[in-house]
Amino acid sequence: MCIRDRPGYGYAKVSKSVSEGWGEMMERYLEQRESLRKVIQLVDIRHAPSKQDVEMYQYLRHFGLDGIVVATKADKISRNQLPKQIKLIRQTLKLSAEDVVIPVSALKKTGYEELLDVMEEILED
């Protein structure tokens, strides 16, 4: 298994010309990585997925990669808001019932076990 961190697109502090080149880089990466099986997309649970989040998810689908979405910053919303925000993420990204959304919190260290379990399942396939 190889895990790669690709550049973010939402809040990166780089020039527009640099960030515009990321789309081409990602396309080459996704097209040329025959061994690539899954991509984990990070989204901020506090907000509806951005236009860039939606485009990235559609892009992944185009390349036949089904979804694992990690909803970050889960500690920043109440327990009552959690199911509502997950539903919003699912609707905005047009996720299927099989697509996985895992809320995680780096601060409270929650969601890691579920994420590791999903990653382990991928490795076993």
N, CA, C and O atoms as CSV, one atom per row, in Angstrom:
chain,resi,resn,atom,element,x,y,z
A,1,MET,N,N,0.850,-1.175,0.000
A,1,MET,CA,C,0.000,0.000,0.000
A,1,MET,C,C,0.895,1.237,0.000
A,1,MET,O,O,1.933,1.286,0.660
A,2,CYS,N,N,0.465,2.199,-0.741
A,2,CYS,CA,C,1.180,3.463,-0.809
A,2,CYS,C,C,0.174,4.581,-0.557
A,2,CYS,O,O,-0.866,4.631,-1.214
A,3,ILE,N,N,0.459,5.452,0.357
A,3,ILE,CA,C,-0.423,6.576,0.649
A,3,ILE,C,C,0.257,7.841,0.170
A,3,ILE,O,O,1.418,8.098,0.490
A,4,ARG,N,N,-0.474,8.625,-0.597
A,4,ARG,CA,C,0.047,9.887,-1.129
A,4,ARG,C,C,-0.854,11.033,-0.690
A,4,ARG,O,O,-2.078,10.902,-0.675
A,5,ASP,N,N,-0.263,12.113,-0.346
A,5,ASP,CA,C,-0.992,13.338,-0.014
A,5,ASP,C,C,-0.831,14.275,-1.192
A,5,ASP,O,O,0.278,14.704,-1.510
A,6,ARG,N,N,-1.932,14.588,-1.831
A,6,ARG,CA,C,-1.908,15.504,-2.964
A,6,ARG,C,C,-2.209,16.908,-2.464
A,6,ARG,O,O,-2.775,17.055,-1.381
A,7,PRO,N,N,-1.854,17.932,-3.206
A,7,PRO,CA,C,-2.075,19.302,-2.731
A,7,PRO,C,C,-3.549,19.613,-2.530
A,7,PRO,O,O,-4.413,19.147,-3.273
A,8,GLY,N,N,-3.809,20.414,-1.506
A,8,GLY,CA,C,-5.166,20.889,-1.284
A,8,GLY,C,C,-5.501,21.969,-2.279
A,8,GLY,O,O,-4.616,22.520,-2.934
A,9,TYR,N,N,-6.772,22.272,-2.394
A,9,TYR,CA,C,-7.174,23.266,-3.374
A,9,TYR,C,C,-7.983,24.374,-2.757
A,9,TYR,O,O,-8.181,25.406,-3.399
A,10,GLY,N,N,-8.463,24.211,-1.538
A,10,GLY,CA,C,-9.349,25.200,-0.962
A,10,GLY,C,C,-8.637,26.367,-0.321
A,10,GLY,O,O,-8.954,27.523,-0.604
A,11,TYR,N,N,-7.688,26.083,0.529
A,11,TYR,CA,C,-7.085,27.137,1.330
A,11,TYR,C,C,-5.585,27.244,1.148
A,11,TYR,O,O,-4.896,27.865,1.958
A,12,ALA,N,N,-5.080,26.644,0.091
A,12,ALA,CA,C,-3.638,26.686,-0.133
A,12,ALA,C,C,-3.201,28.119,-0.416
A,12,ALA,O,O,-3.867,28.856,-1.142
A,13,LYS,N,N,-2.088,28.489,0.163
A,13,LYS,CA,C,-1.562,29.842,-0.009
A,13,LYS,C,C,-0.477,29.823,-1.084
A,13,LYS,O,O,0.719,29.924,-0.810
A,14,VAL,N,N,-0.955,29.689,-2.316
A,14,VAL,CA,C,-0.056,29.727,-3.464
A,14,VAL,C,C,-0.704,30.609,-4.516
A,14,VAL,O,O,-1.886,30.944,-4.436
A,15,SER,N,N,0.094,30.972,-5.496
A,15,SER,CA,C,-0.450,31.821,-6.560
A,15,SER,C,C,-1.480,31.039,-7.363
A,15,SER,O,O,-1.467,29.808,-7.394
A,16,LYS,N,N,-2.365,31.778,-8.005
A,16,LYS,CA,C,-3.413,31.166,-8.813
A,16,LYS,C,C,-2.813,30.334,-9.944
A,16,LYS,O,O,-3.337,29.272,-10.278
A,17,SER,N,N,-1.720,30.811,-10.534
A,17,SER,CA,C,-1.106,30.070,-11.640
A,17,SER,C,C,-0.568,28.717,-11.165
A,17,SER,O,O,-0.620,27.732,-11.901
A,18,VAL,N,N,-0.055,28.676,-9.946
A,18,VAL,CA,C,0.441,27.411,-9.394
A,18,VAL,C,C,-0.729,26.472,-9.123
A,18,VAL,O,O,-0.687,25.303,-9.506
A,19,SER,N,N,-1.771,26.972,-8.468
A,19,SER,CA,C,-2.894,26.103,-8.128
A,19,SER,C,C,-3.647,25.641,-9.372
A,19,SER,O,O,-4.215,24.549,-9.365
A,20,GLU,N,N,-3.667,26.432,-10.429
A,20,GLU,CA,C,-4.328,26.018,-11.662
A,20,GLU,C,C,-3.620,24.821,-12.297
A,20,GLU,O,O,-4.260,24.010,-12.967
A,21,GLY,N,N,-2.335,24.705,-12.096
A,21,GLY,CA,C,-1.572,23.571,-12.622
A,21,GLY,C,C,-1.853,22.270,-11.897
A,21,GLY,O,O,-1.525,21.195,-12.400
A,22,TRP,N,N,-2.460,22.355,-10.712
A,22,TRP,CA,C,-2.747,21.145,-9.945
A,22,TRP,C,C,-3.766,20.249,-10.640
A,22,TRP,O,O,-3.683,19.025,-10.539
A,23,GLY,N,N,-4.727,20.846,-11.344
A,23,GLY,CA,C,-5.731,20.044,-12.041
A,23,GLY,C,C,-5.087,19.128,-13.066
A,23,GLY,O,O,-5.408,17.942,-13.148
A,24,GLU,N,N,-4.181,19.685,-13.841
A,24,GLU,CA,C,-3.469,18.893,-14.841
A,24,GLU,C,C,-2.614,17.829,-14.168
A,24,GLU,O,O,-2.566,16.687,-14.623
A,25,MET,N,N,-1.941,18.201,-13.090
A,25,MET,CA,C,-1.113,17.242,-12.367
A,25,MET,C,C,-1.966,16.098,-11.834
A,25,MET,O,O,-1.578,14.934,-11.934
A,26,MET,N,N,-3.139,16.427,-11.262
A,26,MET,CA,C,-4.027,15.399,-10.715
A,26,MET,C,C,-4.548,14.489,-11.825
A,26,MET,O,O,-4.636,13.274,-11.649
A,27,GLU,N,N,-4.885,15.071,-12.946
A,27,GLU,CA,C,-5.375,14.262,-14.062
A,27,GLU,C,C,-4.314,13.259,-14.501
A,27,GLU,O,O,-4.605,12.076,-14.680
A,28,ARG,N,N,-3.090,13.733,-14.673
A,28,ARG,CA,C,-1.999,12.815,-15.045
A,28,ARG,C,C,-1.830,11.731,-13.992
A,28,ARG,O,O,-1.685,10.552,-14.315
A,29,TYR,N,N,-1.851,12.141,-12.734
A,29,TYR,CA,C,-1.661,11.175,-11.647
A,29,TYR,C,C,-2.749,10.107,-11.680
A,29,TYR,O,O,-2.454,8.913,-11.614
A,30,LEU,N,N,-4.011,10.537,-11.782
A,30,LEU,CA,C,-5.122,9.586,-11.754
A,30,LEU,C,C,-5.139,8.689,-12.991
A,30,LEU,O,O,-5.507,7.518,-12.899
A,31,GLU,N,N,-4.754,9.215,-14.121
A,31,GLU,CA,C,-4.745,8.427,-15.351
A,31,GLU,C,C,-3.597,7.421,-15.386
A,31,GLU,O,O,-3.750,6.330,-15.934
A,32,GLN,N,N,-2.462,7.774,-14.811
A,32,GLN,CA,C,-1.270,6.952,-14.957
A,32,GLN,C,C,-1.034,5.982,-13.806
A,32,GLN,O,O,-0.135,5.145,-13.890
A,33,ARG,N,N,-1.805,6.072,-12.754
A,33,ARG,CA,C,-1.604,5.191,-11.593
A,33,ARG,C,C,-2.500,3.978,-11.711
A,33,ARG,O,O,-3.593,3.948,-11.144
A,34,GLU,N,N,-2.044,2.975,-12.446
A,34,GLU,CA,C,-2.846,1.780,-12.659
A,34,GLU,C,C,-3.131,1.039,-11.358
A,34,GLU,O,O,-4.151,0.359,-11.248
A,35,SER,N,N,-2.263,1.158,-10.393
A,35,SER,CA,C,-2.448,0.453,-9.129
A,35,SER,C,C,-3.362,1.203,-8.153
A,35,SER,O,O,-3.693,0.682,-7.088
A,36,LEU,N,N,-3.765,2.416,-8.514
A,36,LEU,CA,C,-4.606,3.222,-7.634
A,36,LEU,C,C,-5.996,2.601,-7.532
A,36,LEU,O,O,-6.652,2.359,-8.544
A,37,ARG,N,N,-6.437,2.347,-6.301
A,37,ARG,CA,C,-7.734,1.706,-6.081
A,37,ARG,C,C,-8.727,2.599,-5.361
A,37,ARG,O,O,-9.926,2.534,-5.633
A,38,LYS,N,N,-8.255,3.423,-4.457
A,38,LYS,CA,C,-9.131,4.272,-3.654
A,38,LYS,C,C,-8.473,5.623,-3.442
A,38,LYS,O,O,-7.250,5.760,-3.437
A,39,VAL,N,N,-9.321,6.597,-3.270
A,39,VAL,CA,C,-8.872,7.931,-2.894
A,39,VAL,C,C,-9.722,8.357,-1.709
A,39,VAL,O,O,-10.943,8.200,-1.719
A,40,ILE,N,N,-9.082,8.886,-0.712
A,40,ILE,CA,C,-9.795,9.428,0.443
A,40,ILE,C,C,-9.828,10.932,0.273
A,40,ILE,O,O,-8.790,11.592,0.220
A,41,GLN,N,N,-11.035,11.461,0.190
A,41,GLN,CA,C,-11.200,12.900,0.016
A,41,GLN,C,C,-11.573,13.523,1.354
A,41,GLN,O,O,-12.492,13.060,2.030
A,42,LEU,N,N,-10.859,14.568,1.727
A,42,LEU,CA,C,-11.126,15.283,2.969
A,42,LEU,C,C,-12.049,16.467,2.694
A,42,LEU,O,O,-11.824,17.246,1.768
A,43,VAL,N,N,-13.092,16.586,3.517
A,43,VAL,CA,C,-13.977,17.751,3.458
A,43,VAL,C,C,-14.200,18.252,4.880
A,43,VAL,O,O,-14.142,17.479,5.836
A,44,ASP,N,N,-14.450,19.522,5.010
A,44,ASP,CA,C,-14.702,20.147,6.309
A,44,ASP,C,C,-16.169,19.941,6.663
A,44,ASP,O,O,-17.053,20.425,5.956
A,45,ILE,N,N,-16.430,19.231,7.742
A,45,ILE,CA,C,-17.798,18.884,8.125
A,45,ILE,C,C,-18.631,20.107,8.509
A,45,ILE,O,O,-19.860,20.033,8.519
A,46,ARG,N,N,-17.992,21.209,8.818
A,46,ARG,CA,C,-18.723,22.393,9.275
A,46,ARG,C,C,-19.481,23.095,8.160
A,46,ARG,O,O,-20.364,23.910,8.425
A,47,HIS,N,N,-19.140,22.784,6.912
A,47,HIS,CA,C,-19.730,23.484,5.776
A,47,HIS,C,C,-20.202,22.488,4.728
A,47,HIS,O,O,-19.758,21.340,4.708
A,48,ALA,N,N,-21.095,22.927,3.867
A,48,ALA,CA,C,-21.428,22.122,2.697
A,48,ALA,C,C,-20.157,21.984,1.860
A,48,ALA,O,O,-19.349,22.912,1.820
A,49,PRO,N,N,-19.966,20.858,1.199
A,49,PRO,CA,C,-18.798,20.729,0.336
A,49,PRO,C,C,-18.737,21.870,-0.679
A,49,PRO,O,O,-19.752,22.280,-1.243
A,50,SER,N,N,-17.544,22.361,-0.889
A,50,SER,CA,C,-17.333,23.486,-1.807
A,50,SER,C,C,-17.479,23.023,-3.256
A,50,SER,O,O,-17.565,21.829,-3.542
A,51,LYS,N,N,-17.503,23.988,-4.146
A,51,LYS,CA,C,-17.541,23.688,-5.576
A,51,LYS,C,C,-16.343,22.813,-5.953
A,51,LYS,O,O,-16.474,21.875,-6.739
A,52,GLN,N,N,-15.180,23.127,-5.387
A,52,GLN,CA,C,-13.981,22.337,-5.674
A,52,GLN,C,C,-14.107,20.918,-5.124
A,52,GLN,O,O,-13.647,19.968,-5.757
A,53,ASP,N,N,-14.728,20.766,-3.948
A,53,ASP,CA,C,-14.955,19.428,-3.394
A,53,ASP,C,C,-15.822,18.602,-4.336
A,53,ASP,O,O,-15.528,17.438,-4.608
A,54,VAL,N,N,-16.900,19.221,-4.833
A,54,VAL,CA,C,-17.825,18.536,-5.737
A,54,VAL,C,C,-17.105,18.157,-7.030
A,54,VAL,O,O,-17.234,17.032,-7.514
A,55,GLU,N,N,-16.348,19.100,-7.584
A,55,GLU,CA,C,-15.618,18.820,-8.818
A,55,GLU,C,C,-14.618,17.690,-8.627
A,55,GLU,O,O,-14.482,16.826,-9.493
A,56,MET,N,N,-13.920,17.693,-7.498
A,56,MET,CA,C,-12.950,16.627,-7.228
A,56,MET,C,C,-13.646,15.279,-7.124
A,56,MET,O,O,-13.166,14.284,-7.667
A,57,TYR,N,N,-14.765,15.247,-6.435
A,57,TYR,CA,C,-15.475,13.970,-6.291
A,57,TYR,C,C,-15.963,13.473,-7.655
A,57,TYR,O,O,-15.855,12.284,-7.955
A,58,GLN,N,N,-16.494,14.369,-8.472
A,58,GLN,CA,C,-16.936,13.985,-9.816
A,58,GLN,C,C,-15.754,13.490,-10.650
A,58,GLN,O,O,-15.876,12.546,-11.432
A,59,TYR,N,N,-14.635,14.135,-10.469
A,59,TYR,CA,C,-13.411,13.756,-11.164
A,59,TYR,C,C,-12.995,12.340,-10.769
A,59,TYR,O,O,-12.631,11.530,-11.622
A,60,LEU,N,N,-13.051,12.053,-9.487
A,60,LEU,CA,C,-12.696,10.717,-9.007
A,60,LEU,C,C,-13.632,9.674,-9.594
A,60,LEU,O,O,-13.194,8.600,-10.006
A,61,ARG,N,N,-14.913,9.988,-9.631
A,61,ARG,CA,C,-15.899,9.081,-10.231
A,61,ARG,C,C,-15.579,8.838,-11.706
A,61,ARG,O,O,-15.691,7.716,-12.199
A,62,HIS,N,N,-15.184,9.897,-12.395
A,62,HIS,CA,C,-14.832,9.783,-13.811
A,62,HIS,C,C,-13.732,8.739,-14.004
A,62,HIS,O,O,-13.722,8.020,-15.003
A,63,PHE,N,N,-12.825,8.660,-13.064
A,63,PHE,CA,C,-11.726,7.700,-13.142
A,63,PHE,C,C,-12.057,6.367,-12.481
A,63,PHE,O,O,-11.177,5.530,-12.281
A,64,GLY,N,N,-13.337,6.174,-12.141
A,64,GLY,CA,C,-13.780,4.890,-11.595
A,64,GLY,C,C,-13.397,4.658,-10.152
A,64,GLY,O,O,-13.339,3.515,-9.700
A,65,LEU,N,N,-13.137,5.723,-9.425
A,65,LEU,CA,C,-12.749,5.598,-8.017
A,65,LEU,C,C,-13.949,5.932,-7.145
A,65,LEU,O,O,-14.420,7.070,-7.134
A,66,ASP,N,N,-14.440,4.942,-6.419
A,66,ASP,CA,C,-15.585,5.215,-5.551
A,66,ASP,C,C,-15.122,5.887,-4.276
A,66,ASP,O,O,-13.926,5.993,-4.004
A,67,GLY,N,N,-16.079,6.333,-3.511
A,67,GLY,CA,C,-15.755,7.303,-2.504
A,67,GLY,C,C,-15.546,6.842,-1.079
A,67,GLY,O,O,-16.278,6.015,-0.535
A,68,ILE,N,N,-14.523,7.413,-0.514
A,68,ILE,CA,C,-14.336,7.449,0.921
A,68,ILE,C,C,-14.131,8.920,1.239
A,68,ILE,O,O,-13.147,9.531,0.822
A,69,VAL,N,N,-15.067,9.475,1.980
A,69,VAL,CA,C,-14.986,10.879,2.332
A,69,VAL,C,C,-14.724,10.972,3.827
A,69,VAL,O,O,-15.472,10.417,4.631
A,70,VAL,N,N,-13.672,11.668,4.191
A,70,VAL,CA,C,-13.370,11.914,5.592
A,70,VAL,C,C,-13.811,13.331,5.899
A,70,VAL,O,O,-13.297,14.302,5.343
A,71,ALA,N,N,-14.787,13.424,6.807
A,71,ALA,CA,C,-15.327,14.721,7.216
A,71,ALA,C,C,-14.530,15.197,8.426
A,71,ALA,O,O,-14.726,14.722,9.545
A,72,THR,N,N,-13.633,16.136,8.180
A,72,THR,CA,C,-12.721,16.603,9.221
A,72,THR,C,C,-13.389,17.621,10.149
A,72,THR,O,O,-14.454,18.161,9.852
A,73,LYS,N,N,-12.731,17.857,11.267
A,73,LYS,CA,C,-13.151,18.864,12.256
A,73,LYS,C,C,-14.499,18.529,12.899
A,73,LYS,O,O,-15.288,19.420,13.214
A,74,ALA,N,N,-14.746,17.239,13.087
A,74,ALA,CA,C,-16.013,16.802,13.680
A,74,ALA,C,C,-16.192,17.325,15.102
A,74,ALA,O,O,-17.317,17.385,15.599
A,75,ASP,N,N,-15.112,17.699,15.754
A,75,ASP,CA,C,-15.211,18.243,17.112
A,75,ASP,C,C,-15.778,19.662,17.112
A,75,ASP,O,O,-16.151,20.172,18.169
A,76,LYS,N,N,-15.849,20.295,15.966
A,76,LYS,CA,C,-16.297,21.687,15.877
A,76,LYS,C,C,-17.813,21.825,15.751
A,76,LYS,O,O,-18.331,22.942,15.733
A,77,ILE,N,N,-18.527,20.705,15.664
A,77,ILE,CA,C,-19.991,20.757,15.585
A,77,ILE,C,C,-20.578,19.916,16.710
A,77,ILE,O,O,-19.894,19.061,17.273
A,78,SER,N,N,-21.841,20.157,17.038
A,78,SER,CA,C,-22.492,19.406,18.119
A,78,SER,C,C,-22.887,18.014,17.633
A,78,SER,O,O,-22.941,17.754,16.431
A,79,ARG,N,N,-23.154,17.144,18.564
A,79,ARG,CA,C,-23.598,15.784,18.217
A,79,ARG,C,C,-24.909,15.819,17.435
A,79,ARG,O,O,-25.144,14.981,16.565
A,80,ASN,N,N,-25.768,16.805,17.754
A,80,ASN,CA,C,-27.027,16.934,17.029
A,80,ASN,C,C,-26.803,17.336,15.578
A,80,ASN,O,O,-27.555,16.922,14.695
A,81,GLN,N,N,-25.780,18.135,15.328
A,81,GLN,CA,C,-25.489,18.594,13.970
A,81,GLN,C,C,-24.823,17.518,13.118
A,81,GLN,O,O,-24.911,17.560,11.890
A,82,LEU,N,N,-24.165,16.567,13.747
A,82,LEU,CA,C,-23.368,15.568,13.028
A,82,LEU,C,C,-24.166,14.845,11.939
A,82,LEU,O,O,-23.729,14.846,10.788
A,83,PRO,N,N,-25.323,14.223,12.247
A,83,PRO,CA,C,-26.053,13.537,11.173
A,83,PRO,C,C,-26.547,14.488,10.082
A,83,PRO,O,O,-26.599,14.113,8.910
A,84,LYS,N,N,-26.904,15.702,10.456
A,84,LYS,CA,C,-27.361,16.683,9.467
A,84,LYS,C,C,-26.239,17.048,8.506
A,84,LYS,O,O,-26.459,17.152,7.300
A,85,GLN,N,N,-25.043,17.240,9.039
A,85,GLN,CA,C,-23.911,17.619,8.198
A,85,GLN,C,C,-23.475,16.456,7.314
A,85,GLN,O,O,-23.093,16.664,6.162
A,86,ILE,N,N,-23.528,15.248,7.836
A,86,ILE,CA,C,-23.182,14.082,7.019
A,86,ILE,C,C,-24.194,13.940,5.882
A,86,ILE,O,O,-23.817,13.641,4.749
A,87,LYS,N,N,-25.468,14.152,6.180
A,87,LYS,CA,C,-26.501,14.109,5.144
A,87,LYS,C,C,-26.239,15.184,4.086
A,87,LYS,O,O,-26.382,14.923,2.892
A,88,LEU,N,N,-25.861,16.382,4.515
A,88,LEU,CA,C,-25.560,17.472,3.594
A,88,LEU,C,C,-24.382,17.107,2.686
A,88,LEU,O,O,-24.416,17.367,1.483
A,89,ILE,N,N,-23.355,16.514,3.260
A,89,ILE,CA,C,-22.195,16.082,2.481
A,89,ILE,C,C,-22.629,15.046,1.450
A,89,ILE,O,O,-22.266,15.139,0.277
A,90,ARG,N,N,-23.410,14.056,1.891
A,90,ARG,CA,C,-23.881,13.004,0.989
A,90,ARG,C,C,-24.696,13.578,-0.167
A,90,ARG,O,O,-24.513,13.190,-1.320
A,91,GLN,N,N,-25.594,14.503,0.154
A,91,GLN,CA,C,-26.442,15.093,-0.884
A,91,GLN,C,C,-25.635,15.965,-1.840
A,91,GLN,O,O,-25.808,15.883,-3.056
A,92,THR,N,N,-24.760,16.796,-1.296
A,92,THR,CA,C,-23.997,17.727,-2.128
A,92,THR,C,C,-23.050,16.994,-3.070
A,92,THR,O,O,-22.905,17.376,-4.232
A,93,LEU,N,N,-22.411,15.951,-2.574
A,93,LEU,CA,C,-21.480,15.189,-3.406
A,93,LEU,C,C,-22.182,14.105,-4.221
A,93,LEU,O,O,-21.558,13.438,-5.047
A,94,LYS,N,N,-23.495,13.933,-3.981
A,94,LYS,CA,C,-24.289,12.900,-4.665
A,94,LYS,C,C,-23.706,11.513,-4.425
A,94,LYS,O,O,-23.486,10.736,-5.355
A,95,LEU,N,N,-23.463,11.228,-3.148
A,95,LEU,CA,C,-22.891,9.945,-2.774
A,95,LEU,C,C,-23.938,8.847,-2.875
A,95,LEU,O,O,-25.127,9.081,-2.662
A,96,SER,N,N,-23.483,7.660,-3.199
A,96,SER,CA,C,-24.360,6.495,-3.195
A,96,SER,C,C,-24.436,5.952,-1.772
A,96,SER,O,O,-23.681,6.366,-0.893
A,97,ALA,N,N,-25.342,5.036,-1.567
A,97,ALA,CA,C,-25.490,4.420,-0.242
A,97,ALA,C,C,-24.220,3.670,0.154
A,97,ALA,O,O,-23.928,3.535,1.342
A,98,GLU,N,N,-23.465,3.181,-0.828
A,98,GLU,CA,C,-22.248,2.416,-0.540
A,98,GLU,C,C,-21.057,3.304,-0.209
A,98,GLU,O,O,-20.099,2.847,0.415
A,99,ASP,N,N,-21.106,4.553,-0.616
A,99,ASP,CA,C,-19.997,5.463,-0.340
A,99,ASP,C,C,-19.899,5.718,1.158
A,99,ASP,O,O,-20.906,5.806,1.861
A,100,VAL,N,N,-18.688,5.830,1.618
A,100,VAL,CA,C,-18.406,5.943,3.042
A,100,VAL,C,C,-18.081,7.383,3.417
A,100,VAL,O,O,-17.271,8.041,2.763
A,101,VAL,N,N,-18.730,7.869,4.491
A,101,VAL,CA,C,-18.388,9.168,5.074
A,101,VAL,C,C,-17.990,8.900,6.521
A,101,VAL,O,O,-18.764,8.348,7.303
A,102,ILE,N,N,-16.778,9.298,6.855
A,102,ILE,CA,C,-16.274,9.058,8.207
A,102,ILE,C,C,-15.953,10.394,8.864
A,102,ILE,O,O,-15.022,11.081,8.446
A,103,PRO,N,N,-16.722,10.771,9.895
A,103,PRO,CA,C,-16.376,11.993,10.622
A,103,PRO,C,C,-15.172,11.738,11.526
A,103,PRO,O,O,-15.128,10.743,12.249
A,104,VAL,N,N,-14.207,12.636,11.478
A,104,VAL,CA,C,-13.011,12.496,12.313
A,104,VAL,C,C,-12.704,13.809,13.010
A,104,VAL,O,O,-13.099,14.888,12.569
A,105,SER,N,N,-11.991,13.678,14.103
A,105,SER,CA,C,-11.517,14.837,14.841
A,105,SER,C,C,-10.079,14.592,15.251
A,105,SER,O,O,-9.789,13.669,16.012
A,106,ALA,N,N,-9.187,15.416,14.749
A,106,ALA,CA,C,-7.790,15.316,15.162
A,106,ALA,C,C,-7.649,15.735,16.620
A,106,ALA,O,O,-6.830,15.186,17.357
A,107,LEU,N,N,-8.449,16.706,17.027
A,107,LEU,CA,C,-8.379,17.218,18.389
A,107,LEU,C,C,-8.824,16.169,19.408
A,107,LEU,O,O,-8.143,15.932,20.406
A,108,LYS,N,N,-9.972,15.546,19.145
A,108,LYS,CA,C,-10.517,14.559,20.092
A,108,LYS,C,C,-10.123,13.129,19.754
A,108,LYS,O,O,-10.476,12.192,20.470
A,109,LYS,N,N,-9.394,12.972,18.666
A,109,LYS,CA,C,-8.914,11.654,18.230
A,109,LYS,C,C,-10.066,10.674,18.004
A,109,LYS,O,O,-9.979,9.511,18.397
A,110,THR,N,N,-11.144,11.143,17.372
A,110,THR,CA,C,-12.275,10.270,17.073
A,110,THR,C,C,-12.339,10.003,15.577
A,110,THR,O,O,-11.921,10.822,14.760
A,111,GLY,N,N,-12.875,8.833,15.242
A,111,GLY,CA,C,-13.045,8.448,13.848
A,111,GLY,C,C,-11.868,7.686,13.270
A,111,GLY,O,O,-11.979,7.096,12.195
A,112,TYR,N,N,-10.754,7.691,13.964
A,112,TYR,CA,C,-9.559,7.039,13.435
A,112,TYR,C,C,-9.728,5.537,13.286
A,112,TYR,O,O,-9.307,4.957,12.285
A,113,GLU,N,N,-10.348,4.903,14.286
A,113,GLU,CA,C,-10.523,3.441,14.230
A,113,GLU,C,C,-11.351,3.041,13.019
A,113,GLU,O,O,-11.003,2.101,12.304
A,114,GLU,N,N,-12.447,3.757,12.792
A,114,GLU,CA,C,-13.285,3.450,11.634
A,114,GLU,C,C,-12.516,3.655,10.330
A,114,GLU,O,O,-12.605,2.834,9.418
A,115,LEU,N,N,-11.771,4.735,10.243
A,115,LEU,CA,C,-10.979,4.996,9.046
A,115,LEU,C,C,-9.937,3.901,8.830
A,115,LEU,O,O,-9.758,3.424,7.710
A,116,LEU,N,N,-9.256,3.507,9.891
A,116,LEU,CA,C,-8.264,2.438,9.768
A,116,LEU,C,C,-8.912,1.117,9.371
A,116,LEU,O,O,-8.335,0.352,8.597
A,117,ASP,N,N,-10.116,0.839,9.897
A,117,ASP,CA,C,-10.838,-0.376,9.519
A,117,ASP,C,C,-11.161,-0.382,8.030
A,117,ASP,O,O,-10.992,-1.399,7.358
A,118,VAL,N,N,-11.621,0.745,7.522
A,118,VAL,CA,C,-11.941,0.860,6.090
A,118,VAL,C,C,-10.680,0.675,5.257
A,118,VAL,O,O,-10.699,-0.017,4.239
A,119,MET,N,N,-9.599,1.285,5.681
A,119,MET,CA,C,-8.343,1.147,4.951
A,119,MET,C,C,-7.857,-0.306,4.975
A,119,MET,O,O,-7.327,-0.800,3.980
A,120,GLU,N,N,-8.036,-0.979,6.092
A,120,GLU,CA,C,-7.649,-2.383,6.193
A,120,GLU,C,C,-8.479,-3.243,5.230
A,120,GLU,O,O,-7.941,-4.145,4.587
A,121,GLU,N,N,-9.772,-2.969,5.130
A,121,GLU,CA,C,-10.626,-3.692,4.198
A,121,GLU,C,C,-10.136,-3.514,2.759
A,121,GLU,O,O,-10.140,-4.459,1.971
A,122,ILE,N,N,-9.718,-2.300,2.431
A,122,ILE,CA,C,-9.213,-2.029,1.075
A,122,ILE,C,C,-7.974,-2.873,0.807
A,122,ILE,O,O,-7.818,-3.438,-0.276
A,123,LEU,N,N,-7.102,-2.954,1.794
A,123,LEU,CA,C,-5.867,-3.728,1.619
A,123,LEU,C,C,-6.133,-5.215,1.454
A,123,LEU,O,O,-5.403,-5.912,0.749
A,124,GLU,N,N,-7.177,-5.693,2.105
A,124,GLU,CA,C,-7.506,-7.117,2.031
A,124,GLU,C,C,-8.096,-7.502,0.683
A,124,GLU,O,O,-8.012,-8.661,0.277
A,125,ASP,N,N,-8.699,-6.529,-0.021
A,125,ASP,CA,C,-9.331,-6.833,-1.321
A,125,ASP,C,C,-8.326,-7.139,-2.374
A,125,ASP,O,O,-8.694,-7.413,-3.516
